[in-house]
Amino acid sequence: MGESMSRLLAPLLDLLAVAIFALVGRRSHAHGITLVGVLETAAPFLCGTAAGYLVASIATDAAPRSWQFGTIVVVATVVVGMLFRRLAAAGTAPSFIVVATIFLAVTMLAWRVIARFV
């Protein structure tokens, strides 16, 4: 994957991972599947993803498709997402934190592993 394509595709794939996480979460908890609802659920994590891109861009010279960059994005997505959920008095149960961390780490890092071989 070319560098310019990586810079465009990487954030889209990470945002897609967050959107799928929100969609699956809403569906598994019998919440309505509406665009507004999914965006409301995803918003704290989308902010975290944006923060992760900012931090990773400053802290490393790694390409957005690299696992190093991706790890920073995953950590920021989860930490900032949970902080915003806590501030909004939304759920941050330990089991939710574990599920969110595993899902987001797998989805945000899996495409990076695949991209290494494509």
MMTF fields as JSON, N, C-alpha, C and O atoms, coordinates in Angstrom:
{
  "mmtfVersion": "1.0.0",
  "mmtfProducer": "UNKNOWN",
  "numBonds": 471,
  "numAtoms": 472,
  "numGroups": 118,
  "numChains": 1,
  "numModels": 1,
  "chainsPerModel": [1],
  "groupsPerChain": [118],
  "chainIdList": ["A"],
  "bondAtomList": [4, 2, 8, 6, 12, 10, 16, 14, 20, 18, 24, 22, 28, 26, 32, 30, 36, 34, 40, 38, 44, 42, 48, 46, 52, 50, 56, 54, 60, 58, 64, 62, 68, 66, 72, 70, 76, 74, 80, 78, 84, 82, 88, 86, 92, 90, 96, 94, 100, 98, 104, 102, 108, 106, 112, 110, 116, 114, 120, 118, 124, 122, 128, 126, 132, 130, 136, 134, 140, 138, 144, 142, 148, 146, 152, 150, 156, 154, 160, 158, 164, 162, 168, 166, 172, 170, 176, 174, 180, 178, 184, 182, 188, 186, 192, 190, 196, 194, 200, 198, 204, 202, 208, 206, 212, 210, 216, 214, 220, 218, 224, 222, 228, 226, 232, 230, 236, 234, 240, 238, 244, 242, 248, 246, 252, 250, 256, 254, 260, 258, 264, 262, 268, 266, 272, 270, 276, 274, 280, 278, 284, 282, 288, 286, 292, 290, 296, 294, 300, 298, 304, 302, 308, 306, 312, 310, 316, 314, 320, 318, 324, 322, 328, 326, 332, 330, 336, 334, 340, 338, 344, 342, 348, 346, 352, 350, 356, 354, 360, 358, 364, 362, 368, 366, 372, 370, 376, 374, 380, 378, 384, 382, 388, 386, 392, 390, 396, 394, 400, 398, 404, 402, 408, 406, 412, 410, 416, 414, 420, 418, 424, 422, 428, 426, 432, 430, 436, 434, 440, 438, 444, 442, 448, 446, 452, 450, 456, 454, 460, 458, 464, 462, 468, 466],
  "bondOrderList": [1, 1, 1, 1, 1, 1, 1, 1, 1, 1, 1, 1, 1, 1, 1, 1, 1, 1, 1, 1, 1, 1, 1, 1, 1, 1, 1, 1, 1, 1, 1, 1, 1, 1, 1, 1, 1, 1, 1, 1, 1, 1, 1, 1, 1, 1, 1, 1, 1, 1, 1, 1, 1, 1, 1, 1, 1, 1, 1, 1, 1, 1, 1, 1, 1, 1, 1, 1, 1, 1, 1, 1, 1, 1, 1, 1, 1, 1, 1, 1, 1, 1, 1, 1, 1, 1, 1, 1, 1, 1, 1, 1, 1, 1, 1, 1, 1, 1, 1, 1, 1, 1, 1, 1, 1, 1, 1, 1, 1, 1, 1, 1, 1, 1, 1, 1, 1],
  "groupList": [{"groupName": "MET", "atomNameList": ["N", "CA", "C", "O"], "elementList": ["N", "C", "C", "O"], "formalChargeList": [0, 0, 0, 0], "bondAtomList": [1, 0, 2, 1, 3, 2], "bondOrderList": [1, 1, 2], "singleLetterCode": "M", "chemCompType": "L-PEPTIDE LINKING"}, {"groupName": "GLY", "atomNameList": ["N", "CA", "C", "O"], "elementList": ["N", "C", "C", "O"], "formalChargeList": [0, 0, 0, 0], "bondAtomList": [1, 0, 2, 1, 3, 2], "bondOrderList": [1, 1, 2], "singleLetterCode": "G", "chemCompType": "PEPTIDE LINKING"}, {"groupName": "GLU", "atomNameList": ["N", "CA", "C", "O"], "elementList": ["N", "C", "C", "O"], "formalChargeList": [0, 0, 0, 0], "bondAtomList": [1, 0, 2, 1, 3, 2], "bondOrderList": [1, 1, 2], "singleLetterCode": "E", "chemCompType": "L-PEPTIDE LINKING"}, {"groupName": "SER", "atomNameList": ["N", "CA", "C", "O"], "elementList": ["N", "C", "C", "O"], "formalChargeList": [0, 0, 0, 0], "bondAtomList": [1, 0, 2, 1, 3, 2], "bondOrderList": [1, 1, 2], "singleLetterCode": "S", "chemCompType": "L-PEPTIDE LINKING"}, {"groupName": "ARG", "atomNameList": ["N", "CA", "C", "O"], "elementList": ["N", "C", "C", "O"], "formalChargeList": [0, 0, 0, 0], "bondAtomList": [1, 0, 2, 1, 3, 2], "bondOrderList": [1, 1, 2], "singleLetterCode": "R", "chemCompType": "L-PEPTIDE LINKING"}, {"groupName": "LEU", "atomNameList": ["N", "CA", "C", "O"], "elementList": ["N", "C", "C", "O"], "formalChargeList": [0, 0, 0, 0], "bondAtomList": [1, 0, 2, 1, 3, 2], "bondOrderList": [1, 1, 2], "singleLetterCode": "L", "chemCompType": "L-PEPTIDE LINKING"}, {"groupName": "ALA", "atomNameList": ["N", "CA", "C", "O"], "elementList": ["N", "C", "C", "O"], "formalChargeList": [0, 0, 0, 0], "bondAtomList": [1, 0, 2, 1, 3, 2], "bondOrderList": [1, 1, 2], "singleLetterCode": "A", "chemCompType": "L-PEPTIDE LINKING"}, {"groupName": "PRO", "atomNameList": ["N", "CA", "C", "O"], "elementList": ["N", "C", "C", "O"], "formalChargeList": [0, 0, 0, 0], "bondAtomList": [1, 0, 2, 1, 3, 2], "bondOrderList": [1, 1, 2], "singleLetterCode": "P", "chemCompType": "L-PEPTIDE LINKING"}, {"groupName": "ASP", "atomNameList": ["N", "CA", "C", "O"], "elementList": ["N", "C", "C", "O"], "formalChargeList": [0, 0, 0, 0], "bondAtomList": [1, 0, 2, 1, 3, 2], "bondOrderList": [1, 1, 2], "singleLetterCode": "D", "chemCompType": "L-PEPTIDE LINKING"}, {"groupName": "VAL", "atomNameList": ["N", "CA", "C", "O"], "elementList": ["N", "C", "C", "O"], "formalChargeList": [0, 0, 0, 0], "bondAtomList": [1, 0, 2, 1, 3, 2], "bondOrderList": [1, 1, 2], "singleLetterCode": "V", "chemCompType": "L-PEPTIDE LINKING"}, {"groupName": "ILE", "atomNameList": ["N", "CA", "C", "O"], "elementList": ["N", "C", "C", "O"], "formalChargeList": [0, 0, 0, 0], "bondAtomList": [1, 0, 2, 1, 3, 2], "bondOrderList": [1, 1, 2], "singleLetterCode": "I", "chemCompType": "L-PEPTIDE LINKING"}, {"groupName": "PHE", "atomNameList": ["N", "CA", "C", "O"], "elementList": ["N", "C", "C", "O"], "formalChargeList": [0, 0, 0, 0], "bondAtomList": [1, 0, 2, 1, 3, 2], "bondOrderList": [1, 1, 2], "singleLetterCode": "F", "chemCompType": "L-PEPTIDE LINKING"}, {"groupName": "HIS", "atomNameList": ["N", "CA", "C", "O"], "elementList": ["N", "C", "C", "O"], "formalChargeList": [0, 0, 0, 0], "bondAtomList": [1, 0, 2, 1, 3, 2], "bondOrderList": [1, 1, 2], "singleLetterCode": "H", "chemCompType": "L-PEPTIDE LINKING"}, {"groupName": "THR", "atomNameList": ["N", "CA", "C", "O"], "elementList": ["N", "C", "C", "O"], "formalChargeList": [0, 0, 0, 0], "bondAtomList": [1, 0, 2, 1, 3, 2], "bondOrderList": [1, 1, 2], "singleLetterCode": "T", "chemCompType": "L-PEPTIDE LINKING"}, {"groupName": "CYS", "atomNameList": ["N", "CA", "C", "O"], "elementList": ["N", "C", "C", "O"], "formalChargeList": [0, 0, 0, 0], "bondAtomList": [1, 0, 2, 1, 3, 2], "bondOrderList": [1, 1, 2], "singleLetterCode": "C", "chemCompType": "L-PEPTIDE LINKING"}, {"groupName": "TYR", "atomNameList": ["N", "CA", "C", "O"], "elementList": ["N", "C", "C", "O"], "formalChargeList": [0, 0, 0, 0], "bondAtomList": [1, 0, 2, 1, 3, 2], "bondOrderList": [1, 1, 2], "singleLetterCode": "Y", "chemCompType": "L-PEPTIDE LINKING"}, {"groupName": "TRP", "atomNameList": ["N", "CA", "C", "O"], "elementList": ["N", "C", "C", "O"], "formalChargeList": [0, 0, 0, 0], "bondAtomList": [1, 0, 2, 1, 3, 2], "bondOrderList": [1, 1, 2], "singleLetterCode": "W", "chemCompType": "L-PEPTIDE LINKING"}, {"groupName": "GLN", "atomNameList": ["N", "CA", "C", "O"], "elementList": ["N", "C", "C", "O"], "formalChargeList": [0, 0, 0, 0], "bondAtomList": [1, 0, 2, 1, 3, 2], "bondOrderList": [1, 1, 2], "singleLetterCode": "Q", "chemCompType": "L-PEPTIDE LINKING"}],
  "groupTypeList": [0, 1, 2, 3, 0, 3, 4, 5, 5, 6, 7, 5, 5, 8, 5, 5, 6, 9, 6, 10, 11, 6, 5, 9, 1, 4, 4, 3, 12, 6, 12, 1, 10, 13, 5, 9, 1, 9, 5, 2, 13, 6, 6, 7, 11, 5, 14, 1, 13, 6, 6, 1, 15, 5, 9, 6, 3, 10, 6, 13, 8, 6, 6, 7, 4, 3, 16, 17, 11, 1, 13, 10, 9, 9, 9, 6, 13, 9, 9, 9, 1, 0, 5, 11, 4, 4, 5, 6, 6, 6, 1, 13, 6, 7, 3, 11, 10, 9, 9, 6, 13, 10, 11, 5, 6, 9, 13, 0, 5, 6, 16, 4, 9, 10, 6, 4, 11, 9],
  "groupIdList": [1, 2, 3, 4, 5, 6, 7, 8, 9, 10, 11, 12, 13, 14, 15, 16, 17, 18, 19, 20, 21, 22, 23, 24, 25, 26, 27, 28, 29, 30, 31, 32, 33, 34, 35, 36, 37, 38, 39, 40, 41, 42, 43, 44, 45, 46, 47, 48, 49, 50, 51, 52, 53, 54, 55, 56, 57, 58, 59, 60, 61, 62, 63, 64, 65, 66, 67, 68, 69, 70, 71, 72, 73, 74, 75, 76, 77, 78, 79, 80, 81, 82, 83, 84, 85, 86, 87, 88, 89, 90, 91, 92, 93, 94, 95, 96, 97, 98, 99, 100, 101, 102, 103, 104, 105, 106, 107, 108, 109, 110, 111, 112, 113, 114, 115, 116, 117, 118],
  "secStructList": [7, 7, 2, 2, 2, 2, 2, 2, 2, 2, 2, 2, 2, 2, 2, 2, 2, 2, 2, 2, 2, 2, 2, 2, 2, 2, 2, 2, 6, 6, 7, 7, 7, 7, 2, 2, 2, 2, 2, 2, 2, 2, 2, 2, 2, 2, 2, 2, 2, 2, 2, 2, 2, 2, 2, 2, 2, 2, 2, 7, 7, 7, 7, 6, 6, 1, 2, 2, 2, 2, 2, 2, 2, 2, 2, 2, 2, 2, 2, 2, 2, 2, 2, 2, 2, 2, 2, 6, 6, 7, 7, 7, 7, 2, 2, 2, 2, 2, 2, 2, 2, 2, 2, 2, 2, 2, 2, 2, 2, 2, 2, 2, 2, 2, 2, 2, 6, 7],
  "xCoordList": [0.858, 0.0, 0.896, 1.798, 0.656, 1.451, 1.256, 0.235, 2.257, 2.211, 1.017, 0.36, 0.726, -0.404, -1.724, -2.631, -1.834, -3.041, -3.169, -4.267, -2.052, -2.043, -2.554, -3.326, -2.126, -2.536, -4.022, -4.626, -4.608, -6.042, -6.86, -7.902, -6.385, -7.145, -7.071, -8.051, -5.933, -5.749, -6.811, -7.453, -7.017, -8.038, -9.437, -10.26, -9.712, -11.037, -11.274, -12.365, -10.262, -10.405, -10.539, -11.301, -9.807, -9.925, -11.288, -11.881, -11.777, -13.107, -14.183, -15.181, -13.985, -14.915, -14.925, -15.987, -13.77, -13.697, -14.509, -15.233, -14.39, -15.153, -16.65, -17.457, -17.021, -18.439, -19.022, -20.141, -18.282, -18.758, -18.877, -19.837, -17.915, -17.968, -19.249, -19.943, -19.56, -20.768, -22.025, -22.975, -22.033, -23.183, -23.43, -24.564, -22.39, -22.519, -22.964, -23.814, -22.396, -22.778, -24.236, -24.932, -24.699, -26.104, -27.022, -28.057, -26.636, -27.468, -27.496, -28.556, -26.364, -26.312, -27.03, -27.402, -27.226, -27.948, -29.354, -29.996, -29.823, -31.192, -31.509, -32.645, -30.508, -30.748, -31.103, -30.757, -31.775, -32.147, -30.929, -29.933, -31.029, -29.952, -30.333, -30.92, -29.986, -30.205, -28.861, -27.935, -28.761, -27.515, -27.16, -26.009, -28.139, -27.896, -27.46, -26.526, -28.127, -27.784, -26.377, -25.627, -26.02, -24.677, -23.627, -22.595, -23.88, -22.931, -22.811, -21.72, -23.917, -23.897, -23.046, -22.263, -23.205, -22.43, -20.959, -20.077, -20.702, -19.326, -18.566, -17.337, -19.256, -18.618, -17.432, -16.381, -17.556, -16.394, -15.168, -14.034, -15.418, -14.323, -13.767, -12.573, -14.621, -14.143, -13.217, -12.207, -13.572, -12.689, -11.355, -10.296, -11.418, -10.196, -9.336, -8.111, -9.978, -9.236, -8.54, -7.376, -9.248, -8.64, -7.459, -6.412, -7.633, -6.534, -5.356, -4.2, -5.651, -4.595, -3.797, -2.573, -4.484, -3.777, -2.895, -1.778, -3.379, -2.583, -1.337, -0.225, -1.524, -0.396, 0.596, 1.803, 0.09, 0.979, 1.749, 2.914, 1.106, 1.776, 2.908, 3.924, 2.729, 3.752, 4.836, 6.021, 4.423, 5.34, 6.186, 7.207, 5.783, 6.505, 6.568, 5.724, 7.571, 7.681, 7.063, 7.122, 6.474, 5.899, 4.71, 3.999, 4.519, 3.374, 2.089, 2.114, 0.97, -0.308, -0.667, -1.421, -0.155, -0.469, 0.398, 0.171, 1.383, 2.287, 1.624, 0.711, 2.106, 1.547, 1.893, 1.12, 3.039, 3.411, 2.398, 1.9, 2.114, 1.134, -0.226, -0.917, -0.599, -1.888, -2.049, -3.136, -0.984, -1.054, -1.358, -2.162, -0.726, -1.007, -2.462, -3.131, -2.95, -4.336, -5.307, -6.296, -5.039, -5.92, -5.966, -7.046, -4.807, -4.76, -5.507, -6.302, -5.265, -5.952, -7.448, -8.238, -7.847, -9.268, -9.97, -11.032, -9.382, -10.006, -9.953, -10.971, -8.793, -8.644, -9.512, -10.274, -9.41, -10.208, -11.69, -12.524, -12.019, -13.419, -14.022, -15.138, -13.291, -13.797, -13.861, -14.794, -12.888, -12.936, -14.159, -14.849, -14.427, -15.605, -16.892, -17.847, -16.924, -18.116, -18.311, -19.438, -17.237, -17.319, -17.841, -18.7, -17.325, -17.784, -19.262, -19.955, -19.738, -21.144, -22.022, -23.201, -21.458, -22.171, -22.696, -23.746, -21.957, -22.296, -21.483, -20.572, -21.814, -21.188, -19.705, -19.26, -18.953, -17.535, -17.196, -16.155, -18.078, -17.847, -16.566, -16.233, -15.851, -14.612, -14.798, -13.934, -15.906, -16.13, -16.276, -15.829, -16.893, -17.03, -15.665, -15.375, -14.839, -13.499, -12.7, -11.994, -12.816, -12.103, -12.607, -11.811, -13.929, -14.509, -14.124, -13.728, -14.237, -13.891, -12.422, -12.085, -11.562, -10.127, -9.809, -9.063, -10.37, -10.099, -10.649, -9.941, -11.905, -12.513, -11.746, -11.407, -11.474, -10.802, -9.359, -8.876, -8.667, -7.295, -7.271, -6.455, -8.164, -8.184, -8.532, -7.844, -9.583, -10.011, -9.045, -8.799, -8.498, -7.601, -6.206, -5.498, -5.811, -4.485, -4.528, -3.542, -5.644, -5.738, -5.556, -4.84, -6.192, -6.038, -4.595, -4.12, -3.903, -2.497, -1.625, -0.701, -1.923, -1.196, -1.454, -0.525, -2.706, -3.06, -2.372, -1.878, -2.34, -1.736, -0.242, 0.306, 0.409, 1.843, 2.093, 3.161, 1.108, 1.282, 0.599, 0.65, -0.035, -0.742, 0.083, -0.335],
  "yCoordList": [-1.175, 0.0, 1.226, 1.335, 2.146, 3.359, 4.253, 4.188, 5.093, 5.971, 6.921, 7.114, 7.521, 8.452, 7.717, 8.24, 6.504, 5.707, 5.328, 5.348, 4.984, 4.625, 5.778, 5.571, 6.973, 8.139, 8.446, 9.037, 8.048, 8.244, 7.073, 7.267, 5.875, 4.683, 4.335, 3.858, 4.566, 4.195, 4.8, 4.06, 6.113, 6.656, 6.159, 5.974, 5.942, 5.436, 4.042, 3.745, 3.186, 1.834, 1.853, 1.067, 2.739, 2.843, 3.402, 2.942, 4.384, 4.928, 3.881, 3.816, 3.069, 1.974, 0.977, 0.483, 0.68, -0.229, 0.316, -0.433, 1.611, 2.234, 2.195, 1.907, 2.479, 2.457, 1.054, 0.9, 0.042, -1.34, -1.696, -2.352, -1.273, -1.493, -0.898, -1.555, 0.337, 0.997, 0.291, 0.108, -0.099, -0.787, -2.125, -2.437, -2.906, -4.212, -4.027, -4.769, -3.05, -2.789, -2.398, -2.885, -1.529, -1.111, -2.29, -2.46, -3.098, -4.251, -5.282, -5.827, -5.553, -6.577, -6.141, -6.981, -4.853, -4.35, -3.879, -3.172, -4.274, -3.99, -2.495, -2.086, -1.693, -0.273, -0.115, -0.963, 0.94, 1.169, 1.361, 1.963, 0.842, 1.003, 2.154, 1.954, 3.352, 4.551, 5.242, 5.028, 6.057, 6.776, 7.644, 7.664, 8.353, 9.223, 8.396, 8.773, 7.281, 6.425, 5.862, 5.865, 5.377, 4.82, 5.915, 5.692, 7.087, 8.198, 8.635, 8.966, 8.635, 9.001, 8.012, 8.41, 6.738, 5.707, 5.779, 5.618, 6.019, 6.027, 7.306, 7.284, 8.408, 9.724, 9.765, 10.289, 9.237, 9.308, 8.584, 9.029, 7.47, 6.676, 7.311, 7.202, 7.965, 8.693, 9.833, 10.101, 10.499, 11.545, 10.937, 11.523, 9.763, 9.069, 8.688, 8.79, 8.246, 7.889, 9.119, 9.053, 10.231, 11.474, 11.881, 12.286, 11.77, 12.091, 11.152, 11.572, 9.89, 8.915, 9.254, 9.126, 9.686, 10.081, 11.292, 11.368, 12.226, 13.408, 13.014, 13.416, 12.231, 11.812, 10.973, 11.206, 9.999, 9.125, 9.904, 9.61, 10.889, 11.706, 12.532, 12.77, 12.966, 13.76, 12.865, 13.194, 11.735, 10.892, 9.936, 9.444, 9.666, 8.673, 9.077, 9.823, 8.575, 8.775, 7.61, 7.564, 6.674, 5.476, 5.849, 6.82, 5.063, 5.255, 4.868, 4.008, 5.487, 5.149, 3.67, 3.168, 2.966, 1.543, 0.65, -0.559, 1.222, 0.424, 0.024, 0.694, -1.083, -1.532, -0.548, -0.405, 0.135, 1.112, 2.262, 2.643, 2.792, 3.873, 3.364, 4.036, 2.171, 1.583, 1.348, 1.537, 0.94, 0.701, 1.995, 2.004, 3.075, 4.377, 4.763, 5.26, 4.54, 4.879, 4.041, 4.569, 2.756, 1.887, 2.365, 2.526, 2.589, 3.018, 4.337, 4.47, 5.299, 6.592, 6.438, 7.077, 5.602, 5.394, 4.878, 5.377, 3.886, 3.294, 4.26, 4.489, 4.823, 5.691, 6.941, 7.248, 7.657, 8.879, 8.53, 9.224, 7.465, 7.041, 6.764, 7.196, 6.05, 5.725, 6.97, 7.121, 7.851, 9.095, 9.928, 10.445, 10.058, 10.811, 10.126, 10.796, 8.797, 8.08, 8.31, 8.494, 8.298, 8.529, 9.939, 10.129, 10.924, 12.304, 12.457, 13.3, 11.645, 11.698, 10.771, 10.59, 10.192, 9.255, 8.049, 7.497, 7.647, 6.432, 5.281, 5.5, 4.077, 2.899, 2.75, 2.882, 2.471, 2.146, 0.967, 0.955, -0.014, -1.207, -1.897, -1.855, -2.527, -3.22, -4.199, -4.296, -4.916, -5.865, -5.131, -5.63, -3.965, -3.171, -2.677, -2.685, -2.254, -1.785, -2.918, -2.703, -4.115, -5.275, -5.59, -5.771, -5.655, -5.965, -4.892, -5.213, -3.635, -2.539, -2.611, -2.456, -2.845, -2.915, -4.059, -3.882, -5.225, -6.384, -6.155, -6.367, -5.723, -5.525, -4.488, -4.723, -3.347, -2.272, -2.631, -2.288, -3.316, -3.734, -4.721, -4.595, -5.698, -6.694, -6.037, -6.261, -5.234, -4.661, -3.6, -3.527, -2.782, -1.721, -2.233, -1.623, -3.338, -3.877, -4.966, -5.165, -5.669, -6.758, -6.244, -6.858, -5.126, -4.634, -4.206, -4.275, -3.769, -3.388, -4.614, -4.553, -5.718, -6.965, -7.421, -7.795, -7.388, -7.789, -6.881, -7.356, -5.582, -4.618, -4.87, -4.541, -5.446, -5.754, -6.759, -6.764, -7.612, -8.684, -8.403, -9.224, -7.251, -6.905, -5.927, -5.512],
  "zCoordList": [0.0, 0.0, 0.0, 0.83, -0.92, -1.012, 0.197, 0.881, 0.448, 1.622, 1.596, 2.619, 0.429, 0.359, 0.566, 1.213, 0.018, 0.226, 1.695, 2.251, 2.323, 3.735, 4.593, 5.529, 4.271, 5.064, 4.916, 5.811, 3.8, 3.596, 4.133, 4.759, 3.884, 4.227, 5.712, 6.284, 6.332, 7.734, 8.655, 9.4, 8.628, 9.529, 9.195, 10.091, 7.917, 7.547, 8.104, 8.592, 8.035, 8.574, 10.095, 10.659, 10.761, 12.215, 12.625, 13.6, 11.889, 12.179, 11.914, 12.632, 10.891, 10.61, 11.768, 12.144, 12.331, 13.481, 14.653, 15.309, 14.916, 16.006, 15.698, 16.582, 14.464, 14.079, 14.233, 14.723, 13.824, 13.973, 15.449, 15.853, 16.25, 17.699, 18.284, 19.059, 17.916, 18.417, 17.923, 18.683, 16.671, 16.087, 16.771, 17.135, 16.947, 17.607, 19.056, 19.549, 19.726, 21.115, 21.252, 22.143, 20.383, 20.443, 20.147, 20.791, 19.172, 18.806, 19.932, 20.24, 20.542, 21.59, 22.863, 23.682, 23.032, 24.205, 23.849, 24.626, 22.675, 22.215, 22.156, 22.398, 21.837, 21.594, 20.121, 19.298, 19.803, 18.415, 17.52, 17.92, 16.314, 15.338, 14.409, 13.345, 14.838, 14.03, 13.85, 14.633, 12.834, 12.596, 13.8, 14.237, 14.328, 15.48, 16.687, 17.395, 16.919, 18.052, 17.949, 18.925, 16.765, 16.571, 16.738, 17.37, 16.181, 16.332, 17.789, 18.254, 18.497, 19.917, 20.716, 21.579, 20.422, 21.107, 20.716, 21.559, 19.446, 18.938, 19.279, 19.334, 19.507, 19.642, 20.611, 20.242, 21.828, 22.729, 22.168, 22.342, 21.496, 20.939, 19.665, 19.385, 18.904, 17.722, 18.146, 17.494, 19.242, 19.786, 20.208, 19.981, 20.82, 21.22, 20.032, 20.087, 18.952, 17.742, 17.169, 16.775, 17.125, 16.631, 17.513, 17.009, 18.819, 19.739, 19.508, 19.558, 19.259, 18.995, 17.754, 17.744, 16.703, 15.48, 15.739, 15.226, 16.521, 16.839, 17.626, 17.281, 18.678, 19.515, 18.714, 18.778, 17.96, 17.184, 16.125, 15.857, 15.531, 14.509, 15.104, 14.45, 16.341, 17.018, 17.622, 17.568, 18.194, 18.964, 18.135, 18.616, 16.904, 16.114, 14.647, 14.15, 13.982, 12.538, 11.78, 10.551, 12.502, 11.88, 11.001, 11.261, 9.968, 9.066, 9.789, 10.67, 9.431, 10.066, 9.957, 10.789, 8.965, 8.816, 9.712, 9.77, 10.408, 11.24, 12.556, 13.038, 13.125, 14.398, 15.513, 16.46, 15.423, 16.448, 16.48, 17.539, 15.316, 15.203, 15.68, 16.444, 15.22, 15.573, 17.06, 17.606, 17.717, 19.161, 19.904, 20.836, 19.501, 20.121, 19.879, 20.785, 18.675, 18.342, 19.175, 19.684, 19.318, 20.115, 21.563, 22.131, 22.154, 23.561, 23.742, 24.672, 22.877, 22.98, 22.769, 23.464, 21.823, 21.553, 22.799, 23.169, 23.444, 24.632, 25.815, 26.468, 26.095, 27.274, 27.157, 28.074, 26.057, 25.881, 25.802, 26.385, 25.088, 24.998, 26.363, 26.655, 27.194, 28.535, 29.419, 30.207, 29.295, 30.078, 29.709, 30.588, 28.416, 27.989, 28.431, 28.825, 28.368, 28.841, 30.34, 30.799, 31.087, 32.536, 32.806, 33.667, 32.075, 32.249, 31.901, 32.471, 30.97, 30.553, 31.391, 31.086, 32.434, 33.311, 32.539, 32.869, 31.513, 30.764, 31.354, 32.153, 30.961, 31.546, 31.253, 30.113, 32.309, 32.179, 33.088, 33.746, 33.116, 33.935, 33.473, 32.288, 34.392, 34.004, 32.843, 31.971, 32.826, 31.726, 30.39, 29.357, 30.408, 29.186, 28.714, 27.517, 29.648, 29.293, 28.647, 27.662, 29.203, 28.644, 27.239, 26.318, 27.074, 25.761, 24.742, 23.622, 25.125, 24.214, 23.81, 22.636, 24.776, 24.495, 23.543, 22.579, 23.81, 22.951, 21.548, 20.563, 21.449, 20.13, 19.321, 18.161, 19.931, 19.2, 18.861, 17.783, 19.765, 19.469, 18.306, 17.393, 18.347, 17.27, 15.939, 14.943, 15.91, 14.63, 14.114, 12.91, 14.999, 14.542, 14.206, 13.406, 14.804, 14.506, 13.438, 12.728, 13.311, 12.324, 10.903, 10.113, 10.568, 9.196, 8.938, 7.805, 9.976, 9.806, 9.522, 8.71, 10.193, 9.93, 8.495, 7.781, 8.083, 6.712, 5.697, 4.674, 5.973, 5.041, 4.837, 3.785, 5.827, 5.682, 4.575, 3.963, 4.318, 3.343, 2.011, 1.096, 1.904, 0.659, -0.15, -1.231]
}
